[in-house]
Amino acid sequence: MKFKVQVDVSLRSGIADPAGATIERALPALGYEGVSGVSVGKTIRFTIEASDQEEAEAHAEDLCASFLINPVIEDATVTVEAGNGDL
């Protein structure tokens, strides 16, 4: 069975986010006042084959821990749902 996986990666609290800070500083010059707390992350989407939802979630979590994120500075939120593989 195929499952759609989405991994949202963000920097851990206390880790400097220079891209987010640059965007936040630029927003007032572009006419966007009152915006704060800007952070930049990444989203990774893929399809995984597994026998059930639990196995798909376990494989996706393992993939994150071993390859997709740097666990020292990043956190990941993994969403898995049954699907035909179209992302």
TIKEDREN-965839 format. One record per residue: z, x, y of N, C-alpha, C, CB in turn. Coordinates in Angstrom, 2 decimals. Atoms other than C-alpha are relative to their C-alpha. Glycine has a CB too. Example, Ala and Ser with C-alpha at 12.3 -4.5 7.8 and 13.67 -1.06 7.14 Angstrom:
2
+---------+---------+---------+---------+---------+---------+---------+---------+---------+---------+---------+---------+
|     nc3 |     nc1 |     nc2 |    cac3 |    cac1 |    cac2 |     cc3 |     cc1 |     cc2 |    cbc3 |    cbc1 |    cbc2 |
+---------+---------+---------+---------+---------+---------+---------+---------+---------+---------+---------+---------+
|    0.00 |    0.89 |   -1.19 |    7.80 |   12.30 |   -4.50 |    0.00 |    0.90 |    1.20 |    1.25 |   -0.99 |    0.03 |
|   -0.06 |   -0.82 |   -1.19 |    7.14 |   13.67 |   -1.06 |    0.73 |   -0.77 |    1.09 |   -1.42 |    0.41 |    0.46 |
+---------+---------+---------+---------+---------+---------+---------+---------+---------+---------+---------+---------+
***
This chain:
87
+---------+---------+---------+---------+---------+---------+---------+---------+---------+---------+---------+---------+
|     nc3 |     nc1 |     nc2 |    cac3 |    cac1 |    cac2 |     cc3 |     cc1 |     cc2 |    cbc3 |    cbc1 |    cbc2 |
+---------+---------+---------+---------+---------+---------+---------+---------+---------+---------+---------+---------+
|    0.00 |    0.84 |   -1.17 |    0.00 |    0.00 |    0.00 |    0.00 |    0.89 |    1.24 |    1.22 |   -0.96 |   -0.01 |
|    0.07 |   -0.79 |   -1.23 |   -0.78 |    1.27 |    3.50 |    0.99 |   -0.54 |    1.03 |   -1.44 |   -0.02 |    0.57 |
|   -0.95 |    0.33 |   -1.05 |    1.74 |    1.33 |    6.32 |   -0.41 |    0.70 |    1.28 |    1.45 |    0.38 |   -0.40 |
|    0.25 |   -0.59 |   -1.31 |    1.22 |    1.93 |   10.03 |    1.31 |    0.60 |    0.49 |   -0.55 |   -1.07 |    1.01 |
|   -1.19 |   -0.70 |   -0.49 |    3.64 |    4.46 |   11.49 |   -0.22 |    0.38 |    1.45 |    0.30 |    1.25 |   -0.87 |
|    0.01 |   -0.47 |   -1.39 |    4.43 |    5.09 |   15.13 |    1.28 |    0.79 |    0.22 |   -0.11 |   -1.20 |    1.01 |
|   -1.13 |   -0.88 |   -0.29 |    6.67 |    7.98 |   16.13 |    0.03 |    0.22 |    1.52 |   -0.11 |    1.36 |   -0.78 |
|   -0.18 |   -0.23 |   -1.43 |    7.95 |    7.99 |   19.72 |    0.97 |    1.17 |    0.16 |    0.54 |   -1.29 |    0.74 |
|   -0.77 |   -1.23 |   -0.14 |    9.21 |   11.44 |   20.68 |    0.43 |    0.15 |    1.46 |   -0.83 |    1.24 |   -0.46 |
|   -0.52 |   -0.22 |   -1.35 |   11.44 |   12.12 |   23.68 |    0.92 |    1.21 |   -0.02 |    0.74 |   -1.26 |    0.54 |
|   -0.91 |   -1.14 |   -0.11 |   13.46 |   15.05 |   24.93 |    1.44 |   -0.51 |   -0.11 |   -0.21 |    0.77 |    1.33 |
|   -1.42 |    0.35 |    0.12 |   17.16 |   14.99 |   24.08 |    0.65 |    0.04 |    1.39 |    0.74 |    0.98 |   -0.97 |
|   -0.76 |    0.02 |   -1.25 |   19.64 |   14.27 |   26.84 |    0.45 |    1.42 |    0.34 |    1.22 |   -0.95 |   -0.12 |
|   -0.41 |   -1.32 |   -0.46 |   20.34 |   17.37 |   28.90 |   -1.08 |    1.06 |   -0.07 |    1.16 |    0.45 |   -0.80 |
|    1.12 |   -0.94 |    0.06 |   17.00 |   19.05 |   28.16 |   -0.88 |   -0.21 |    1.23 |   -0.83 |   -0.19 |   -1.33 |
|    0.83 |    0.10 |   -1.21 |   14.94 |   19.81 |   31.29 |   -1.36 |   -0.61 |   -0.34 |   -0.18 |    1.39 |    0.65 |
|    1.29 |    0.66 |    0.16 |   11.82 |   17.66 |   31.66 |   -0.84 |    0.28 |    1.24 |    0.17 |   -1.55 |   -0.24 |
|    0.75 |   -0.35 |   -1.21 |    9.60 |   19.47 |   34.18 |   -1.16 |   -0.96 |    0.30 |   -0.54 |    1.40 |   -0.12 |
|    1.11 |    0.94 |   -0.25 |    6.67 |   17.04 |   33.70 |    0.54 |   -1.28 |    0.63 |   -0.76 |   -0.32 |   -1.31 |
|   -0.60 |    1.21 |   -0.57 |    8.92 |   14.05 |   34.37 |    0.46 |    0.22 |    1.43 |    1.18 |   -0.45 |   -0.85 |
|   -0.47 |   -0.31 |   -1.36 |   10.44 |   15.75 |   37.42 |   -1.17 |    0.10 |    0.98 |    0.79 |    1.32 |   -0.01 |
|    1.18 |   -0.11 |   -0.86 |    6.98 |   16.54 |   38.83 |   -0.55 |   -1.38 |    0.34 |   -1.09 |    0.85 |   -0.69 |
|    0.48 |    1.37 |   -0.25 |    5.86 |   12.93 |   38.44 |    0.94 |   -0.72 |    0.95 |   -0.13 |   -0.78 |   -1.33 |
|   -0.98 |    0.69 |   -0.86 |    9.07 |   11.63 |   40.00 |   -0.08 |    0.47 |    1.44 |    1.41 |    0.23 |   -0.54 |
|    0.12 |   -0.51 |   -1.37 |    8.67 |   13.91 |   43.02 |   -1.28 |   -0.47 |    0.68 |    0.04 |    1.52 |    0.00 |
|    1.28 |    0.39 |   -0.58 |    5.04 |   12.85 |   43.51 |   -0.08 |   -1.48 |    0.34 |   -1.11 |    0.36 |   -0.95 |
|    0.14 |    1.45 |   -0.17 |    5.59 |    9.09 |   43.37 |    0.20 |   -0.49 |    1.43 |    0.97 |   -0.69 |   -0.88 |
|   -0.14 |    0.49 |   -1.38 |    6.93 |    8.58 |   46.94 |   -1.22 |    0.29 |    0.87 |    1.22 |    0.62 |    0.64 |
|    1.19 |   -0.34 |   -0.78 |    3.88 |   10.36 |   48.38 |   -1.16 |   -0.93 |   -0.33 |   -0.41 |    1.45 |   -0.25 |
|    1.05 |    0.94 |    0.43 |    1.73 |    7.87 |   46.45 |    0.36 |   -1.44 |    0.32 |   -0.26 |    0.15 |   -1.49 |
|   -0.40 |    1.34 |   -0.41 |    3.62 |    4.91 |   47.88 |    0.90 |   -0.73 |   -0.98 |   -1.19 |   -0.80 |    0.23 |
|   -0.88 |    0.62 |    0.99 |    5.93 |    4.24 |   44.93 |    1.43 |    0.45 |    0.25 |   -0.45 |    0.36 |   -1.46 |
|   -1.39 |   -0.32 |   -0.34 |    9.48 |    4.23 |   46.28 |    0.94 |   -0.60 |   -1.04 |    0.35 |   -0.52 |    1.41 |
|   -1.05 |    0.57 |    0.83 |   12.64 |    3.67 |   44.28 |   -0.16 |    0.22 |   -1.49 |    0.09 |   -1.43 |    0.25 |
|    0.17 |   -0.29 |    1.42 |   11.42 |    5.08 |   40.97 |    0.81 |    1.25 |   -0.32 |   -1.53 |    0.19 |   -0.37 |
|   -0.80 |   -1.16 |    0.38 |   13.85 |    7.41 |   39.23 |    0.13 |    0.07 |   -1.52 |    1.39 |   -0.06 |    0.66 |
|   -0.23 |   -0.18 |    1.42 |   14.70 |    8.78 |   35.82 |   -1.28 |    0.10 |   -0.82 |    0.80 |   -1.13 |   -0.52 |
|    1.28 |   -0.13 |    0.68 |   11.09 |    9.57 |   34.91 |    0.11 |    1.05 |   -1.10 |   -1.13 |    0.36 |    1.00 |
|    0.05 |   -0.97 |    1.10 |   10.69 |   11.24 |   31.53 |   -1.35 |   -0.12 |   -0.69 |    1.16 |   -0.22 |   -1.01 |
|    1.29 |   -0.06 |    0.68 |    7.61 |   12.28 |   29.62 |    0.26 |    0.29 |   -1.47 |   -0.94 |    1.08 |    0.65 |
|   -0.13 |   -0.21 |    1.44 |    7.33 |   12.04 |   25.85 |   -1.38 |   -0.06 |   -0.64 |    0.94 |   -1.05 |   -0.64 |
|    1.29 |    0.12 |    0.69 |    4.66 |   11.63 |   23.23 |    0.14 |   -1.03 |   -1.10 |   -0.47 |    1.37 |   -0.58 |
|    0.06 |    0.97 |    1.09 |    3.61 |    9.04 |   20.68 |   -0.99 |    0.51 |   -1.02 |   -0.39 |   -1.42 |    0.52 |
|    0.85 |   -0.42 |    1.10 |    2.17 |    9.93 |   17.30 |   -0.18 |   -1.20 |   -0.91 |    0.62 |    1.24 |   -0.78 |
|    0.29 |    1.14 |    0.88 |    0.46 |    7.25 |   15.19 |   -0.80 |    0.49 |   -1.20 |   -0.79 |   -1.13 |    0.76 |
|    0.75 |   -0.33 |    1.20 |   -0.74 |    7.54 |   11.62 |    0.21 |   -1.08 |   -1.05 |    0.41 |    1.38 |   -0.55 |
|   -0.11 |    0.92 |    1.14 |   -1.21 |    5.62 |    8.38 |    0.51 |    0.79 |   -1.18 |   -1.37 |   -0.67 |   -0.32 |
|   -0.57 |   -0.66 |    1.16 |    0.76 |    6.45 |    5.28 |   -0.07 |   -0.94 |   -1.20 |    1.46 |    0.44 |    0.27 |
|    0.03 |    0.79 |    1.24 |    0.40 |    5.28 |    1.69 |    1.35 |    0.16 |   -0.69 |   -1.17 |    0.43 |   -0.94 |
|   -1.28 |    0.00 |    0.70 |    3.59 |    4.30 |   -0.13 |    0.09 |   -1.27 |   -0.83 |    1.20 |    0.12 |    0.99 |
|   -0.13 |    1.17 |    0.87 |    4.73 |    1.87 |   -2.78 |    0.72 |   -1.15 |    0.69 |    0.74 |    0.37 |   -1.26 |
|   -0.70 |    1.07 |   -0.73 |    7.02 |   -0.05 |   -0.39 |    0.45 |    0.52 |    1.37 |    1.22 |   -0.51 |   -0.82 |
|   -0.42 |   -0.31 |   -1.37 |    8.44 |   -0.11 |    3.15 |    1.05 |    1.12 |    0.01 |    0.57 |   -1.26 |    0.69 |
|   -1.07 |   -1.00 |    0.04 |   11.50 |    1.95 |    2.22 |   -0.55 |    1.40 |   -0.27 |    1.04 |   -0.37 |   -1.08 |
|    0.62 |   -1.30 |    0.31 |    9.41 |    4.76 |    0.72 |   -0.81 |    0.49 |    1.20 |   -0.89 |   -0.11 |   -1.25 |
|    0.80 |   -0.38 |   -1.18 |    7.07 |    4.74 |    3.74 |    0.91 |    0.52 |    1.11 |   -0.83 |   -1.19 |    0.50 |
|   -0.94 |   -0.44 |   -1.03 |   10.03 |    5.02 |    6.12 |    0.58 |    1.37 |   -0.34 |    1.14 |   -1.03 |    0.17 |
|   -0.56 |   -1.28 |    0.42 |   11.53 |    7.89 |    4.09 |   -1.01 |    1.13 |    0.19 |    0.46 |   -0.06 |   -1.46 |
|    1.05 |   -1.02 |   -0.18 |    8.21 |    9.80 |    4.08 |   -0.23 |    0.30 |    1.48 |   -1.32 |   -0.46 |   -0.66 |
|    0.22 |   -0.19 |   -1.44 |    7.73 |    9.25 |    7.82 |    1.15 |    0.78 |    0.63 |   -0.17 |   -1.36 |    0.71 |
|   -1.17 |   -0.71 |   -0.54 |   11.28 |   10.41 |    8.62 |   -0.03 |    1.47 |   -0.43 |    1.32 |   -0.67 |   -0.49 |
|    0.08 |   -1.38 |    0.50 |   10.81 |   13.51 |    6.43 |   -1.08 |    0.78 |    0.74 |   -0.29 |    0.00 |   -1.52 |
|    1.09 |   -0.64 |   -0.74 |    7.50 |   14.29 |    8.14 |    0.45 |    0.37 |    1.41 |   -1.23 |   -0.93 |    0.06 |
|   -0.51 |   -0.29 |   -1.34 |    9.21 |   14.07 |   11.53 |    0.94 |    1.20 |   -0.02 |    0.73 |   -1.23 |    0.57 |
|   -1.01 |   -1.05 |    0.06 |   12.11 |   16.28 |   10.52 |   -0.60 |    1.37 |   -0.32 |    1.05 |   -0.35 |   -1.02 |
|    0.53 |   -1.28 |    0.44 |    9.93 |   18.95 |    8.95 |   -1.19 |    0.51 |    0.80 |   -0.37 |   -0.09 |   -1.42 |
|    1.24 |   -0.44 |   -0.63 |    6.84 |   19.01 |   11.15 |   -0.27 |   -0.56 |    1.39 |   -1.12 |   -0.35 |   -0.88 |
|    0.48 |    0.65 |   -1.22 |    6.30 |   16.52 |   13.98 |    0.86 |    0.23 |    1.23 |   -0.10 |   -1.45 |   -0.24 |
|   -0.86 |   -0.18 |   -1.17 |    9.30 |   17.16 |   16.21 |    0.79 |    1.31 |   -0.11 |    0.96 |   -1.20 |    0.17 |
|   -0.93 |   -1.12 |   -0.04 |   11.53 |   20.02 |   17.27 |    1.40 |   -0.63 |    0.11 |   -0.31 |    1.00 |    1.20 |
|   -1.28 |    0.72 |   -0.02 |   14.96 |   18.61 |   16.30 |    1.05 |    0.63 |    0.90 |    0.54 |   -0.08 |   -1.38 |
|   -0.95 |   -0.65 |   -0.91 |   16.73 |   21.10 |   18.58 |   -0.06 |   -0.65 |    1.38 |   -0.30 |    1.51 |    0.10 |
|    0.15 |    0.53 |   -1.37 |   15.30 |   19.54 |   21.77 |   -0.57 |   -1.41 |    0.06 |   -0.87 |    0.93 |    0.80 |
|    0.66 |    1.31 |   -0.02 |   13.61 |   16.28 |   20.72 |    0.67 |   -1.00 |   -0.95 |   -1.47 |    0.15 |   -0.36 |
|   -0.40 |    1.12 |    0.84 |   14.59 |   12.90 |   19.30 |   -1.24 |   -0.81 |   -0.32 |    1.10 |   -0.88 |    0.68 |
|    1.14 |    0.83 |    0.38 |   12.23 |   10.57 |   17.47 |    0.48 |   -1.37 |   -0.44 |   -0.82 |    0.66 |   -1.13 |
|   -0.21 |    1.36 |    0.47 |   12.14 |    6.83 |   16.93 |   -1.22 |   -0.33 |   -0.85 |    0.18 |   -1.03 |    1.19 |
|    1.08 |    0.26 |    0.94 |   10.08 |    5.91 |   13.87 |   -0.08 |   -1.50 |   -0.26 |    0.21 |    0.78 |   -1.32 |
|    0.26 |    1.41 |    0.31 |    8.54 |    2.44 |   13.45 |   -1.05 |   -0.05 |   -1.09 |   -0.47 |   -0.79 |    1.27 |
|    0.91 |    0.14 |    1.14 |    6.89 |    1.53 |   10.15 |   -0.23 |   -1.47 |   -0.25 |    0.57 |    0.70 |   -1.27 |
|    0.31 |    1.38 |    0.33 |    5.08 |   -1.70 |    9.43 |   -1.19 |   -0.06 |   -0.95 |   -0.28 |   -0.82 |    1.27 |
|    1.10 |    0.18 |    0.94 |    2.83 |   -2.93 |    6.67 |   -1.27 |   -0.33 |    0.78 |    0.32 |   -1.11 |   -1.02 |
|    1.26 |    0.26 |   -0.68 |   -0.80 |   -2.99 |    7.67 |   -1.15 |    0.53 |   -0.80 |    0.00 |    0.60 |    1.39 |
|    1.21 |   -0.45 |    0.70 |   -4.35 |   -2.28 |    6.67 |   -0.40 |    1.42 |    0.39 |   -1.15 |   -0.94 |    0.29 |
|    0.30 |   -1.36 |   -0.40 |   -4.22 |    1.14 |    8.28 |   -0.62 |    0.11 |    1.37 |   -0.90 |    0.62 |   -0.99 |
|    0.55 |   -0.04 |   -1.36 |   -5.81 |    0.17 |   11.61 |    1.13 |    0.22 |    0.98 |   -0.78 |   -1.29 |    0.34 |
|   -1.07 |   -0.29 |   -0.96 |   -3.77 |    1.69 |   14.41 |   -0.29 |   -0.65 |    1.29 |    0.17 |    1.48 |    0.21 |
+---------+---------+---------+---------+---------+---------+---------+---------+---------+---------+---------+---------+
***
